Amino acid sequence: MLPYSFIGTGSYTNAASALPATVALPAKPDLFLVRNLTGWGSGTGGPPITTYTAVANLESWIFPYTMAAGSFRQMGQSAVSVAAASLYATQGTSNGFTFIDSASPPTFAALAITTPFINATSWVVSMSNTGSIAVGDYVRVLNPTAMLQAGGIVAQVTAVSVNTSITLGYIASSVSAGASFTTNSTGGSILKFYRGKYYPKKLQVMHVTQATQAVVYFAEKNDFTPGQMVDFNVPTTYGMIQLSFLTKGNGPARVLSVTNSSTVSSITLDLDTTGFTAFAYPTSAASVGATSPPFCFPAGSGIVPLSGSATVPQSPPGTNLLDAFDNLNQFYMYIGSSVVGADSAVMQWEAYKADFGNLSNA
Amino acid sequence: MSVSIGTLPPQIQQRYNAKLLSTPERNLVHMLGAVPVELPDNQGFIDRQSRYDRLDLFPTPLDDSQLNPPSQQLNRVDVDCRVRVYATYIVLTRQVTIANEDPVLNSAAARLGQALRETQDVLVRDQLESSASVVNCVGGTNGDLPTEMALSDTDDVVTTLQNNSGEYITNMIPGELKIGTSPIGDAYICMLTTRMIPVLNNMQGFVRKFQYPNVSETLSTEWGGLNNVRFFVSEQGSVTPSASLLGSDIANCFVSAKEAYKVVWQAGGKARFIYMPPGYNNDPCMLRHTAGCSFYQGQCITNDLWLQNLRSTGLTS
């Protein structure tokens, strides 16, 4: 007997046009279910449980050890409204359930950037094949010809037009704030990947303002917190070298406030940069073989400021424990478009684990 | 029936050799430069250490009016490190352990121990990869960004660490009157993947370990040295796949000065082996053994100035 233990449940609500979802799990499940609560019992979108149509009310996933990543549906379950059962191998191996261990995530192949390539202002990246890229995914910009200074940038996707383009809106916001990208790319590729979950993580700097309280922009959501201390390594090709290695002087800079909207990722520092050299990315030609990217990285913990004030700390002084170095890796289930459920539906997921699902055969 | 080799029963044809074959074990290099810290039990799960920032120098003399100079502000920076729990286990049926001539549980313990130590090493590796400052190699000739590592790149990172007042970890190995040897300077340590070995061997001035004047204070994981850096290689060294300008793999080569990062272990949660005989864990008929291991560990960079991620391409596939 291999009894299943219930290890977690949760819900999500699909958008008007349902998109793939990712849910965090407390452990690696051996059985995973998704149930359409909106359509449950109504027969809407296909009768529940007994037969399955293209828009099923119950999707399930059992983890046999030979199962391919991205496989979905339980063995012996029929995929369409036919009487004959079929094996999971015939049910499709894309857009289904994909188990993800963020400490050892799956990898993807790079996808070509196609004409008209990367727009240096809007950061709309044209791609005739967007693959499985979804909003919120992390991508790396590879070899963007004529825009080589952007090579290797890790950015988060803020919009997707399937098989047309993706938008790197956080970079576009940094351009609006003054980042010096002026020439569109003429080629390149995009690599999707899963970011590690170690905290806090260094981030490539997209722009830094010259202000009494400098604002630093990033290409992805940042996980810095008010009160945290940060430091920089800004090579000479990026101008503002006065930011580099603040720790060896009077100490690292304190984060006063953090912005993480749908298109803007930035931190405001208790640091006056008005007298510093202007921050600017080099030209494409100047970046070839001559530069390391500018990075912001964690440098310690400080007193939490009151509402982003540079001079007023929380009273009593707040000790920031959110910025402790930590391993936040977790297990996830990626619920692909074929199993995520109906448009606008409220979906419930359940995860189970077999007590002894993995007997060693030594 | 005629008797020949082909008609011998299988158990006659075969002998079970009780001496086990070796299991590949990876080099554990990422904690070589770490400061070990013990977090006492019953005192939370976040270890905080503090550092006081430097004060400004005061080279201007007081004039004859003898007025007190302006005071300076003493700043402190705290560095927090959270300890997490890690565990795994295997299940063996009693049928296996009573039927098998081989002491399977002994092998299970050995393999669990290996997995535990390699996991501890990987945790440190990934934390360094996540948080450390980055320097791209640009001195190579492969046309990528970063390029493959070259002498000028190691000089750059040594200069950065020296500019940041980073102290060396190992002492100089002075020259001796031995043919084919070369002295090694006081050195920072570099922890990197074995896929970088050809790049190391090709660097101008690289001294292989066997060319050291004295190898009495070296480790088996050490590959060699170059000026003021000594290189320690591991099969599980950090690699970021397809991340260079041209889409090649990047090796994250962590060059560390003294006291740059630490590993925290909870006093009551140090590495342990946990055996449960049949009858435990919902096993009323006493059919299954379990063997597990666990440890409590946190890791963090304690001074961002003193640890640099020197990124290089040119890895072998």
HADDOCK unambig.tbl for C-alpha pairs under 7 A between the chains (distance, minus, plus):
assign (segid A and resid 142 and name CA) (segid B and resid 245 and name CA) 5.27 0.50 0.50
assign (segid A and resid 142 and name CA) (segid B and resid 246 and name CA) 6.21 0.50 0.50
assign (segid A and resid 142 and name CA) (segid B and resid 247 and name CA) 6.03 0.50 0.50
assign (segid A and resid 143 and name CA) (segid B and resid 245 and name CA) 4.88 0.50 0.50
assign (segid A and resid 143 and name CA) (segid B and resid 246 and name CA) 5.36 0.50 0.50
assign (segid A and resid 151 and name CA) (segid B and resid 245 and name CA) 5.18 0.50 0.50
assign (segid A and resid 152 and name CA) (segid B and resid 243 and name CA) 6.24 0.50 0.50
assign (segid A and resid 152 and name CA) (segid B and resid 244 and name CA) 6.04 0.50 0.50
assign (segid A and resid 152 and name CA) (segid B and resid 245 and name CA) 5.59 0.50 0.50
assign (segid A and resid 198 and name CA) (segid B and resid 127 and name CA) 5.89 0.50 0.50
assign (segid A and resid 198 and name CA) (segid B and resid 130 and name CA) 6.05 0.50 0.50
assign (segid A and resid 200 and name CA) (segid B and resid 131 and name CA) 6.39 0.50 0.50
assign (segid A and resid 201 and name CA) (segid B and resid 130 and name CA) 4.89 0.50 0.50
assign (segid A and resid 201 and name CA) (segid B and resid 131 and name CA) 4.68 0.50 0.50
assign (segid A and resid 202 and name CA) (segid B and resid 130 and name CA) 6.18 0.50 0.50
assign (segid A and resid 202 and name CA) (segid B and resid 131 and name CA) 4.87 0.50 0.50
assign (segid A and resid 202 and name CA) (segid B and resid 132 and name CA) 6.77 0.50 0.50
assign (segid A and resid 233 and name CA) (segid B and resid 133 and name CA) 6.75 0.50 0.50
assign (segid A and resid 245 and name CA) (segid B and resid 305 and name CA) 6.49 0.50 0.50
assign (segid A and resid 247 and name CA) (segid B and resid 305 and name CA) 6.95 0.50 0.50
assign (segid A and resid 248 and name CA) (segid B and resid 164 and name CA) 6.23 0.50 0.50
assign (segid A and resid 249 and name CA) (segid B and resid 54 and name CA) 6.66 0.50 0.50
assign (segid A and resid 250 and name CA) (segid B and resid 53 and name CA) 6.13 0.50 0.50
assign (segid A and resid 250 and name CA) (segid B and resid 54 and name CA) 6.10 0.50 0.50
assign (segid A and resid 250 and name CA) (segid B and resid 55 and name CA) 6.94 0.50 0.50
assign (segid A and resid 251 and name CA) (segid B and resid 53 and name CA) 5.73 0.50 0.50
assign (segid A and resid 289 and name CA) (segid B and resid 138 and name CA) 5.59 0.50 0.50
assign (segid A and resid 289 and name CA) (segid B and resid 145 and name CA) 5.96 0.50 0.50
assign (segid A and resid 290 and name CA) (segid B and resid 138 and name CA) 6.01 0.50 0.50
assign (segid A and resid 292 and name CA) (segid B and resid 135 and name CA) 5.61 0.50 0.50
assign (segid A and resid 292 and name CA) (segid B and resid 136 and name CA) 4.80 0.50 0.50
assign (segid A and resid 295 and name CA) (segid B and resid 133 and name CA) 6.82 0.50 0.50
assign (segid A and resid 297 and name CA) (segid B and resid 131 and name CA) 6.14 0.50 0.50
assign (segid A and resid 297 and name CA) (segid B and resid 132 and name CA) 6.91 0.50 0.50
assign (segid A and resid 297 and name CA) (segid B and resid 133 and name CA) 6.53 0.50 0.50
assign (segid A and resid 298 and name CA) (segid B and resid 131 and name CA) 6.75 0.50 0.50
assign (segid A and resid 299 and name CA) (segid B and resid 303 and name CA) 6.83 0.50 0.50
assign (segid A and resid 299 and name CA) (segid B and resid 304 and name CA) 5.89 0.50 0.50
assign (segid A and resid 300 and name CA) (segid B and resid 77 and name CA) 5.81 0.50 0.50
assign (segid A and resid 300 and name CA) (segid B and resid 78 and name CA) 5.36 0.50 0.50
assign (segid A and resid 300 and name CA) (segid B and resid 79 and name CA) 4.59 0.50 0.50
assign (segid A and resid 301 and name CA) (segid B and resid 77 and name CA) 6.06 0.50 0.50
assign (segid A and resid 301 and name CA) (segid B and resid 78 and name CA) 4.83 0.50 0.50
assign (segid A and resid 301 and name CA) (segid B and resid 79 and name CA) 5.57 0.50 0.50
assign (segid A and resid 301 and name CA) (segid B and resid 80 and name CA) 6.92 0.50 0.50
assign (segid A and resid 302 and name CA) (segid B and resid 77 and name CA) 6.22 0.50 0.50
assign (segid A and resid 302 and name CA) (segid B and resid 78 and name CA) 6.44 0.50 0.50
assign (segid A and resid 324 and name CA) (segid B and resid 80 and name CA) 4.36 0.50 0.50
assign (segid A and resid 324 and name CA) (segid B and resid 81 and name CA) 4.97 0.50 0.50
assign (segid A and resid 324 and name CA) (segid B and resid 82 and name CA) 5.89 0.50 0.50
assign (segid A and resid 325 and name CA) (segid B and resid 80 and name CA) 6.08 0.50 0.50
assign (segid A and resid 325 and name CA) (segid B and resid 81 and name CA) 4.67 0.50 0.50
assign (segid A and resid 325 and name CA) (segid B and resid 82 and name CA) 5.90 0.50 0.50
assign (segid A and resid 325 and name CA) (segid B and resid 300 and name CA) 5.63 0.50 0.50
assign (segid A and resid 326 and name CA) (segid B and resid 81 and name CA) 6.48 0.50 0.50
assign (segid A and resid 326 and name CA) (segid B and resid 82 and name CA) 5.33 0.50 0.50
assign (segid A and resid 326 and name CA) (segid B and resid 298 and name CA) 6.96 0.50 0.50
assign (segid A and resid 359 and name CA) (segid B and resid 91 and name CA) 5.36 0.50 0.50
assign (segid A and resid 359 and name CA) (segid B and resid 92 and name CA) 6.17 0.50 0.50
assign (segid A and resid 360 and name CA) (segid B and resid 90 and name CA) 6.84 0.50 0.50
assign (segid A and resid 360 and name CA) (segid B and resid 91 and name CA) 5.95 0.50 0.50
assign (segid A and resid 360 and name CA) (segid B and resid 92 and name CA) 5.64 0.50 0.50
